[in-house]
Amino acid sequence: MNMFVSAVLVGLVSVFCMLDSRLLGRLNFEQPLVGATLVGIVLGDPATGLAVGAATELVSMGLVSVGAAVPPDMVLGGIVASAFACLTGASAETAMTIAIPVAVLGQLLGIVFRSIIAALTHVADSAIEAGNFRTAQYLHIVAGTALYSLMYFIPVFIAVYVGTDIVQAVVDLIPEWLSNGLNVSSKILTAYGLALLLSLMIKKGMTIFLLLGFLLASYLGLSVIAVSALGVILALILMDLKFGKGDGAALATVDPDYDPLEDDDE
């Protein structure tokens, strides 16, 4: 398998993984573990792809996308790192040195492309107001998907075909002021996304549970899994207290001869 074919195959894998959450309905293909393993399969070395994917997945577990925040794209990084390891015979640890800069580059590309998509959204709104629904449908389904596909395919193809050194060179060429600006904007988006989530959660009767979870995590040092388990147990207890006896009382008062299909006027 020559390098051109390998680059095309890896690029198509990246597009397939990207389409998971945007067109296929969230089938969990857009995960570093799955993407890197698929690269290993198409390149004939699934064991190496799986090893790189597992290492990349561990890193990505600490990255949380809240609201419109754009974290480092570890899926893109895992795919390129897996291709690098499969084609050169490098270890998973060595491949991880490639995954991080590629993930950072994917983060920057994600911010740029989301800005473009936002502009297309306004064009689609204008088309809807003018009654051009076919144009709006094309912009949402075709144009957006094509742009995201190119965003993944082009850098992956170049990285695999030319070499991963070019990716590092591109990251190094990004001026510091631009990197700082993008980092600040990503933090602002994170805060904005968290504020949107809190605006849905902080309502009458729900605030106390949010504060309870915060206190359990902050002062008792409980993990997210432990707090979630306690939340489920508390929810079951409250449901039993509120609805457990009520159902029995309601059923006891029902007339056994009552027919809901009978007209009340009869």
C-alpha positions as CSV (number, residue, x, y, z in Angstrom):
1,M,0.0,0.0,0.0
2,N,1.6,3.3,-1.1
3,M,1.6,6.4,0.9
4,F,-1.1,8.2,-1.2
5,V,-3.6,5.4,-0.8
6,S,-2.8,5.2,3.0
7,A,-3.4,9.0,3.3
8,V,-6.7,8.8,1.5
9,L,-7.9,5.9,3.6
10,V,-6.9,7.5,6.9
11,G,-8.6,10.7,5.7
12,L,-11.8,8.9,4.9
13,V,-11.7,7.3,8.4
14,S,-11.4,10.7,9.9
15,V,-14.4,12.0,7.9
16,F,-16.5,8.9,8.9
17,C,-15.7,9.5,12.6
18,M,-16.5,13.2,12.3
19,L,-19.9,12.5,10.7
20,D,-20.9,10.4,13.7
21,S,-22.2,13.2,15.8
22,R,-23.2,15.4,12.9
23,L,-25.0,13.1,10.5
24,L,-25.1,9.5,11.7
25,G,-26.8,10.1,15.1
26,R,-24.1,9.6,17.7
27,L,-23.0,6.0,17.3
28,N,-19.8,6.6,19.4
29,F,-17.5,6.4,16.3
30,E,-16.3,9.9,17.2
31,Q,-14.1,8.6,20.0
32,P,-10.2,8.5,20.0
33,L,-10.2,4.8,20.8
34,V,-12.6,3.9,17.9
35,G,-11.0,6.2,15.4
36,A,-7.4,5.1,16.1
37,T,-8.5,1.4,16.0
38,L,-10.2,1.9,12.6
39,V,-7.0,3.5,11.2
40,G,-5.1,0.5,12.4
41,I,-7.6,-1.8,10.7
42,V,-7.4,0.0,7.3
43,L,-3.6,0.1,7.5
44,G,-3.3,-3.6,8.4
45,D,-2.1,-3.2,12.0
46,P,-5.2,-3.1,14.3
47,A,-3.1,-4.0,17.5
48,T,-1.1,-0.8,17.1
49,G,-4.1,1.3,16.3
50,L,-5.9,-0.1,19.4
51,A,-2.9,0.7,21.6
52,V,-2.6,4.3,20.4
53,G,-6.4,4.7,20.7
54,A,-6.3,3.5,24.3
55,A,-3.6,6.0,25.2
56,T,-5.4,8.8,23.4
57,E,-8.7,7.9,25.1
58,L,-7.1,8.3,28.5
59,V,-6.0,11.8,27.7
60,S,-9.4,12.8,26.2
61,M,-11.3,11.6,29.3
62,G,-10.1,14.7,31.1
63,L,-11.4,17.0,28.3
64,V,-15.0,18.1,28.6
65,S,-16.8,20.1,26.0
66,V,-19.3,22.4,27.8
67,G,-21.7,24.5,25.7
68,A,-19.9,26.0,22.7
69,A,-16.4,25.4,24.1
70,V,-13.9,23.7,21.7
71,P,-11.4,21.5,23.6
72,P,-8.3,20.0,21.8
73,D,-9.5,17.5,19.2
74,M,-8.1,14.2,20.5
75,V,-10.1,12.3,17.9
76,L,-8.1,14.0,15.1
77,G,-4.9,13.6,17.2
78,G,-5.5,9.9,17.8
79,I,-6.2,9.2,14.1
80,V,-3.0,10.9,12.9
81,A,-1.0,9.4,15.8
82,S,-2.3,5.9,15.0
83,A,-1.4,6.3,11.3
84,F,2.1,7.5,12.3
85,A,2.6,4.5,14.6
86,C,1.2,2.0,12.0
87,L,3.3,3.3,9.1
88,T,6.6,3.8,11.0
89,G,6.4,1.1,13.6
90,A,6.7,3.6,16.5
91,S,5.4,2.8,19.9
92,A,2.1,4.2,21.3
93,E,4.1,6.4,23.7
94,T,6.1,7.9,20.8
95,A,2.9,8.4,18.8
96,M,1.4,10.4,21.7
97,T,4.0,13.1,21.1
98,I,2.3,13.6,17.7
99,A,-1.3,13.4,19.0
100,I,-1.1,16.5,21.2
101,P,0.0,19.1,18.6
102,V,-2.4,17.6,16.1
103,A,-5.2,17.9,18.7
104,V,-4.3,21.5,19.3
105,L,-4.3,22.2,15.6
106,G,-7.8,20.5,15.4
107,Q,-8.9,22.8,18.2
108,L,-7.9,25.9,16.3
109,L,-9.5,24.6,13.1
110,G,-12.6,23.8,15.0
111,I,-13.0,27.4,16.2
112,V,-12.4,28.8,12.7
113,F,-14.9,26.4,11.1
114,R,-17.5,27.0,13.7
115,S,-17.2,30.7,12.9
116,I,-17.8,29.9,9.3
117,I,-20.8,27.7,10.1
118,A,-22.3,30.5,12.2
119,A,-22.0,32.8,9.2
120,L,-23.8,30.2,7.0
121,T,-26.5,30.0,9.6
122,H,-27.4,33.7,9.1
123,V,-27.4,33.1,5.3
124,A,-29.8,30.2,5.9
125,D,-32.0,32.4,8.1
126,S,-32.2,35.0,5.3
127,A,-33.0,32.2,2.8
128,I,-35.9,31.0,5.0
129,E,-37.3,34.5,5.4
130,A,-37.2,34.8,1.6
131,G,-39.0,31.4,1.2
132,N,-35.9,29.7,-0.3
133,F,-36.2,26.5,1.7
134,R,-34.2,24.4,-0.7
135,T,-31.2,26.8,-0.3
136,A,-31.5,26.7,3.5
137,Q,-31.7,22.9,3.4
138,Y,-28.6,22.8,1.2
139,L,-26.7,25.1,3.5
140,H,-27.5,23.1,6.7
141,I,-27.1,19.6,5.4
142,V,-24.7,19.7,2.4
143,A,-22.6,22.8,2.9
144,G,-22.0,22.3,6.6
145,T,-21.2,18.6,6.3
146,A,-18.8,19.3,3.4
147,L,-16.9,21.9,5.3
148,Y,-16.5,19.7,8.3
149,S,-15.4,16.8,6.1
150,L,-12.8,19.0,4.5
151,M,-11.7,20.2,7.9
152,Y,-10.8,16.7,8.9
153,F,-9.8,15.2,5.6
154,I,-7.3,17.8,4.4
155,P,-5.1,18.0,7.5
156,V,-5.1,14.2,8.0
157,F,-4.2,13.6,4.4
158,I,-1.4,16.1,4.5
159,A,-0.1,14.8,7.8
160,V,0.0,11.2,6.6
161,Y,1.1,11.9,3.0
162,V,3.8,14.5,3.7
163,G,4.7,13.6,7.2
164,T,3.7,14.6,10.8
165,D,6.6,17.1,10.9
166,I,4.6,19.5,8.8
167,V,1.8,19.5,11.4
168,Q,4.3,20.5,14.1
169,A,5.7,23.2,11.9
170,V,2.2,24.6,11.3
171,V,1.5,24.7,15.0
172,D,4.8,26.4,15.6
173,L,4.0,29.0,13.0
174,I,0.9,30.1,14.8
175,P,1.7,33.5,16.4
176,E,1.5,33.7,20.2
177,W,-1.1,36.5,20.2
178,L,-3.4,34.4,18.0
179,S,-3.0,31.3,20.3
180,N,-3.6,33.4,23.4
181,G,-6.7,35.0,21.8
182,L,-8.1,31.6,20.9
183,N,-7.4,30.2,24.3
184,V,-9.2,33.1,26.0
185,S,-12.1,32.8,23.6
186,S,-12.4,29.1,24.4
187,K,-12.5,29.8,28.1
188,I,-15.2,32.5,27.6
189,L,-17.2,30.0,25.6
190,T,-16.8,27.4,28.3
191,A,-18.1,29.9,30.9
192,Y,-21.0,30.8,28.7
193,G,-21.9,27.2,28.1
194,L,-21.8,26.5,31.8
195,A,-24.0,29.5,32.4
196,L,-26.5,28.2,29.9
197,L,-26.6,24.8,31.6
198,L,-27.0,26.5,35.0
199,S,-29.9,28.6,33.7
200,L,-31.7,25.4,33.0
201,M,-30.8,23.7,36.3
202,I,-31.2,26.5,38.8
203,K,-35.0,26.5,39.1
204,K,-37.3,26.4,42.1
205,G,-36.9,23.0,43.8
206,M,-33.7,22.1,41.9
207,T,-31.2,24.5,43.3
208,I,-30.9,22.6,46.5
209,F,-29.8,19.5,44.7
210,L,-27.2,21.4,42.7
211,L,-25.7,22.9,45.9
212,L,-25.8,19.4,47.6
213,G,-23.8,17.9,44.7
214,F,-21.3,20.8,44.8
215,L,-20.8,20.4,48.6
216,L,-20.4,16.6,48.3
217,A,-17.7,17.0,45.6
218,S,-15.9,20.0,47.1
219,Y,-15.8,19.2,50.8
220,L,-16.1,15.4,51.0
221,G,-13.8,14.9,48.0
222,L,-16.3,12.5,46.3
223,S,-15.8,11.6,42.7
224,V,-18.3,12.4,40.0
225,I,-19.4,8.7,39.9
226,A,-20.0,8.7,43.7
227,V,-22.0,11.9,43.6
228,S,-24.0,10.6,40.6
229,A,-24.8,7.3,42.5
230,L,-25.9,9.2,45.5
231,G,-28.1,11.4,43.3
232,V,-29.8,8.3,41.8
233,I,-30.4,6.8,45.2
234,L,-31.8,10.1,46.5
235,A,-34.1,10.4,43.5
236,L,-35.4,6.9,44.0
237,I,-36.1,7.6,47.7
238,L,-37.9,10.9,46.9
239,M,-40.0,9.2,44.1
240,D,-41.0,6.5,46.5
241,L,-42.0,9.0,49.2
242,K,-44.0,11.2,46.7
243,F,-45.6,8.6,44.5
244,G,-45.4,5.3,46.4
245,K,-48.5,5.7,48.6
246,G,-50.3,8.0,46.2
247,D,-50.7,5.3,43.6
248,G,-52.2,2.8,46.0
249,A,-54.7,5.4,47.3
250,A,-55.7,6.5,43.8
251,L,-56.2,2.9,42.7
252,A,-58.3,2.1,45.7
253,T,-60.8,4.9,44.8
254,V,-61.3,3.8,41.2
255,D,-64.8,2.4,40.4
256,P,-64.3,-1.1,39.0
257,D,-67.3,-0.6,36.7
258,Y,-66.0,2.7,35.4
259,D,-65.8,2.8,31.6
260,P,-63.6,5.7,30.3
261,L,-65.2,5.3,26.8
262,E,-68.7,6.1,28.0
263,D,-70.0,9.6,27.4
264,D,-70.4,11.7,30.5
265,D,-73.7,13.0,29.3
266,E,-75.3,9.5,29.1
